[in-house]
């Protein structure tokens, strides 16, 4: 993913309310939300074989964003999407899994990862020291560290909080939390190694850079305190201007 806002253990009905965008090169092949052979639900990167976000019916959750630092590329890095896949397929606790990732973090391009098991959630980045347990509350994560106040991130958090306050939690309506196309003025843009033209476009929530890069899907995940999980993923073809939905729901079973 590239933009995530989520509310963790801070609602009377839902333990997790999450809305997220995935941005990608339009030509990079991927498959939509589906059940993998190993039992979890996620989209699939058909180039490298990993995924960006998924949930296992046993209650394991993982989501990853890239940390954008185009000025410091790695040589022959490992596939970041395997971190999500490996956690979902395993049975190691989130904190223990991240301790192992910490030992190997320099072999990946920049990333942020959220891991949970329904009881606890943890955050880790290879651009920050330490493993952080997520306390109950509202958060945002994009292509910098957790809660870095980029405009599109603070807007997403504000819109999600408003939806929660108004009890407006219809999954399809929640997608609007991350669909603003407004770009930042130049003086607010970060310097991540992209060109000025790219930084302008990347500052929007819903991105389209010419015909080669942009937002390719939006995902809404509602995880109830009754352990019912509902996920809707909307995939966008911004070249053909069409969209399609995948929906799943299930009860977590330990």
C-alpha positions in Angstrom: 0.0 0.0 0.0 1.0 3.6 -0.3 -1.6 5.4 1.9 -3.2 3.8 4.9 -5.4 5.3 7.7 -6.7 3.0 10.4 -8.5 3.0 13.7 -7.2 0.3 16.1 -9.2 -0.9 19.1 -10.9 2.5 19.5 -14.5 1.8 18.5 -17.4 0.1 20.2 -18.1 -2.2 17.2 -14.8 -2.6 15.3 -11.3 -3.5 16.5 -9.9 -2.4 13.2 -11.2 0.1 10.6 -8.8 0.6 7.8 -8.9 2.4 4.4 -5.9 2.2 2.1 -4.7 3.0 -1.4 -2.1 1.1 -3.4 -0.1 3.0 -6.0 1.9 1.2 -8.7 3.2 1.4 -12.2 0.3 0.6 -14.5 2.2 -2.0 -16.4 3.2 -4.0 -13.4 1.1 -7.1 -13.4 -1.0 -8.0 -10.3 -4.0 -10.0 -9.4 -6.9 -8.8 -7.2 -8.0 -9.8 -3.8 -8.3 -13.6 -3.6 -7.7 -16.6 -1.4 -4.2 -17.9 -1.7 -3.3 -21.6 -1.6 -1.9 -21.1 1.9 -5.3 -19.9 3.1 -5.0 -16.1 3.5 -6.8 -13.4 1.5 -4.7 -10.8 -0.4 -4.0 -9.4 -3.8 -0.9 -10.7 -5.6 2.1 -9.1 -7.2 2.5 -11.2 -10.3 6.0 -9.9 -11.0 7.7 -10.6 -7.6 5.2 -13.0 -6.1 4.5 -11.1 -2.8 1.6 -9.0 -1.6 1.0 -5.6 0.0 -1.7 -6.4 2.5 -3.6 -9.5 3.6 -5.6 -11.2 6.3 -5.6 -14.9 7.3 -8.8 -16.4 8.7 -6.8 -17.4 11.8 -6.6 -13.7 12.6 -3.2 -12.6 11.2 -3.1 -9.3 9.5 -0.2 -7.5 7.6 0.1 -4.4 5.5 3.2 -2.8 4.0 4.1 0.5 2.4 7.3 1.5 0.7 9.4 4.2 2.3 10.2 6.5 -0.6 13.9 7.3 -0.7 14.8 7.4 -4.4 18.2 9.0 -3.6 19.5 5.8 -1.9 18.7 2.7 -4.0 19.8 -0.7 -2.8 21.7 -3.2 -5.0 19.8 -6.5 -5.5 17.3 -5.9 -2.6 15.0 -8.6 -1.3 11.3 -8.5 -2.2 9.4 -6.5 0.4 6.1 -8.1 -0.5 7.5 -11.4 0.8 7.4 -9.9 4.3 3.6 -9.8 4.3 3.3 -13.2 2.7 5.7 -14.9 5.0 4.0 -13.5 8.1 0.5 -14.5 6.9 1.7 -18.0 6.1 3.5 -18.5 9.4 2.5 -18.8 13.1 5.2 -16.6 14.7 3.9 -13.8 16.8 4.0 -10.3 15.3 6.7 -9.1 17.7 8.9 -12.2 17.2 8.5 -12.0 13.4 9.6 -8.4 13.5 12.7 -9.2 15.6 13.8 -11.5 12.8 13.0 -8.8 10.2 15.1 -6.3 12.1 18.2 -8.5 11.7 17.7 -8.5 7.9 16.3 -5.0 7.4 19.2 -3.6 5.5 18.7 -6.1 2.6 15.4 -4.4 1.7 14.5 -1.1 0.1 12.8 1.2 2.5 9.6 -0.1 4.0 7.0 0.3 6.8 5.1 -2.8 8.0 2.1 -3.3 10.2 1.5 -6.7 11.7 -1.3 -7.9 13.9 -3.0 -11.0 15.4 -6.3 -9.6 16.5 -5.0 -8.9 20.0 -2.0 -6.7 19.3 -0.5 -4.8 16.4 3.0 -3.7 15.8 4.8 -1.2 13.5 8.3 -1.5 12.1 10.3 0.4 9.6 13.9 -0.1 8.3 14.2 3.7 8.5 13.6 3.8 12.2 15.1 1.9 15.2 13.0 -0.4 17.2 9.6 -2.2 17.1 6.6 -0.1 18.2 3.4 -1.6 19.6 0.3 0.2 18.3 -1.8 1.6 21.1 -5.6 2.1 20.6 -6.2 5.1 18.4 -6.3 6.6 14.9 -3.2 6.5 12.7 -1.9 7.1 9.3 0.9 5.6 7.2 2.2 6.6 3.8 5.7 6.5 2.2 7.4 8.0 5.3 7.3 7.0 8.9 4.1 6.3 10.8 2.0 9.5 11.3 4.4 11.7 9.3 2.1 14.7 8.7 2.0 14.8 4.9 -1.2 16.7 3.8 -2.8 13.7 2.2 -2.2 11.6 5.4 -3.6 14.2 7.8 -6.6 14.6 5.5 -7.2 10.8 5.4 -7.1 10.7 9.2 -9.5 13.6 9.5 -11.9 12.1 7.1 -11.8 8.7 8.8 -12.4 10.3 12.2 -15.4 12.2 10.7 -16.8 9.0 9.3 -16.4 7.3 12.7 -18.0 10.2 14.5 -21.0 10.2 12.1 -21.2 6.4 12.2 -20.9 6.6 8.4 -19.0 3.3 8.0 -20.4 1.9 4.8 -17.4 0.3 3.1 -18.0 1.8 -0.3 -18.5 5.3 1.1 -15.3 4.9 3.2 -13.3 4.8 0.0 -13.8 8.5 -0.3 -11.5 8.9 2.7 -8.5 8.4 0.4 -9.8 9.7 -3.0 -8.8 13.4 -3.0 -6.9 14.4 -6.1 -5.8 17.7 -4.6 -2.0 18.3 -4.8 0.2 20.2 -2.4 1.8 23.5 -3.2 5.5 23.2 -4.0 6.6 24.6 -0.6 4.9 21.7 1.2 6.4 18.9 -1.0 8.9 16.5 0.6 12.2 15.8 -1.1 12.2 12.0 -1.6 14.3 11.9 -4.8 11.5 12.2 -7.3 11.3 15.0 -9.8 9.3 18.1 -8.8 6.6 17.1 -11.3 6.4 13.7 -9.7 6.4 15.0 -6.1 3.5 17.3 -7.0 1.4 14.4 -8.3 2.5 12.0 -5.5 1.2 14.5 -2.9 -2.4 13.8 -3.9 -4.3 10.9 -2.2 -5.6 9.5 -5.5 -2.6 9.6 -8.0 -2.3 9.6 -11.7 1.1 10.5 -13.3 0.4 10.5 -17.0 -0.2 7.0 -18.3 2.4 5.1 -16.3 1.8 5.4 -12.6 -0.9 6.0 -10.1 -3.5 4.6 -7.7 -4.5 1.1 -8.8 -6.7 0.0 -5.9 -8.5 1.1 -2.7 -9.2 -1.3 0.1 -11.5 -1.0 3.0 -11.3 -3.5 5.9 -13.7 -3.7 8.8 -12.8 -6.2 11.6 -15.5 -6.4 14.1 -15.2 -7.1 17.8 -17.2 -10.2 17.0 -14.3 -11.3 14.8 -16.3 -10.9 11.5 -14.0 -9.4 8.9 -15.3 -7.6 5.8 -13.0 -6.5 3.0 -13.8 -4.7 -0.2 -11.1 -4.0 -2.8 -11.8 -1.7 -5.7 -9.3 -2.0 -8.6 -8.9 0.9 -11.0 -7.8 0.9 -14.6 -7.0 4.6 -15.0 -6.2 4.2 -18.7 -9.5 2.7 -19.6 -11.3 4.6 -16.8 -13.0 1.5 -15.4 -13.2 -0.1 -11.9 -14.1 -3.5 -10.5 -14.8 -4.7 -7.0 -13.8 -7.8 -5.0 -15.6 -8.5 -1.7 -15.1 -11.1 0.9 -16.2 -11.7 4.5 -15.5 -14.4 7.0 -15.3 -15.1 10.7 -11.9 -15.4 12.3 -11.3 -18.9 13.7 -8.3 -19.7 15.9 
